[in-house]
Amino acid sequence: MDVPGATPSNLVVALGKDANAYLLNRENLGGIGAPVASSQVSDSNIIQAAVTYRTKQGTYVAFRASTTALSVFRITATNPPTIASAWSVSQDGRGSPFVSSTDGTNNMIVWVVGADEGGTNGCTVSMETLATLSMPAAARTS
């Protein structure tokens, strides 16, 4: 992912089963070394796909933090970039988030297809718009 204004700005985001997010410089992936930044972003294992999106306010990563929460962190445009909590919303299920917008750059919406975890009645699927209902006004674009 590219984070304009950050140094380095060409990054890779890795979410670990250890509940941490790691930022790596994708121009320098050889060898063993410390990440550009890391932060504990969940209280449990992260075992699903995440999605990234950019707004006028910054670059964000949305992910399933647990079976009851969808969380988002922002990657700061600093030297070096850091990981900062952006927003979180309660939402049951195990689905991975995805993002859409009205034109590719404005009015970003984080969606998730929530599937039940029990499986006794098959898979119950529902579509929910989470970002526009729960995102703080400072994180919204127009």
N, C-alpha and C positions, 0 to 999 in steps of 0.2 A: 504494500500500500504506500501511496505517496502522501506525505504530510507537509504541505507547503509551509515554509517558514521555520521548519525544524532542521536541526543539524545533528545527525544526518537526517535527510528527508526521505530516503528510499528505504522503507522498513518492511520487515516481516513480523506479523503478530502470531505468537504461539500461545495457545491455552493448554495448561497442563492438568493432568489428573491430580496434581498436588494443589489445585485450586489457585494457582498463580497464572498471571499473564506475563509474557516476556516479549520485549521489543528487541529485534535483531536488525543490524545494519545489513541489508541485502547486498551491498557492494563489498562486504567483507565477511563472508560466511565460512571461510577456511579456518581450520585449526580449532583449538579449544580456548574459550575465553569467556569473560563475563558478558551478559547481555547489555544492550544500551540502557535498558530499564527493566525492572520487574516489580510486580506488586501482587499481593494476595487480593483477588477480586471476588472470591466466593468462599463460602463456609463448607463446601462439599466438592467432590470430584467434578471436574468439567469433562463431560464425555460426549459432547455433541458438536455440531457445526455452529460457527458464529457467522456474523455478517458485518461488513464495514460500510460506512456511508460518510459523506462529507456535507456539511452545511456551511453557511457563512460564518458560523460561530466556531467551527472546528471539524476534526475528524473523529469519528466515533466507532466503537465496536459493540454490537449487541450480541448477547449470548444467554443461554439458559443457565442461570446460576445454581438452580436446584429444581426439584420437581414442583416447587411452589413460587418461583420467582424468575422473572426475566430482568436482566440487568444490563446496563450500558456504561462503558467508560469512555473517556475522551483522551486522546493522545495530544498532549500540548505541543504547540509550535515553538519550542524553546531549544536551547543548546545545553545539554542534550534533552531530547523529548522525555516527558514523564507520563505516567498513567494516573488519571484523576477520575474519581467516581462522577458519573453524570446523573443517572436516574435509575430507579428500579421500580418494578410494579409486581404485585402479587398476581399470579396466574397459574392455575394448576395445569399439569400436563407434561409431556416430554418432547413436544415438537421444537424444531430449530427455527429461529427467526429468519425472516427475509425482509427486504426493503423495497419499496416502490416510491415513485414520486409522480407529480403531474407532468414534469417535463425533463426528468433526468437530473435536475439540480435543485429544484425548489419543492417545498411542501413534502419533505421526506416523511414516509410513514413506515413504522416498524410493524410487521405483521407476524403472527405465529399461528400455525395450525396445531391446536391442542389435542393430543391423543391421550385417552385414559391410560393409566398404568396397570390397571388390574387385568384386563384382557378377558375377563369372564364372560362378557357380553360382546366380544369382538372389539372393534376399535371405534370409539365414539370420537368424531371429528367435528370441531367447530372453528370458525374463522373469527378472529377478534382483532379489532384495531386497537392497539395498545398505546402507541406513541402519541397520537394526537389527543387521546383522552388523559394520559398520565404524565406526559413529558412536561417538565417545567417550562414556563413561557420563555425563559432565556435560551433554551435549547431548540425552540421551534424556529422554522424559517417561514418566510412568506414570499 
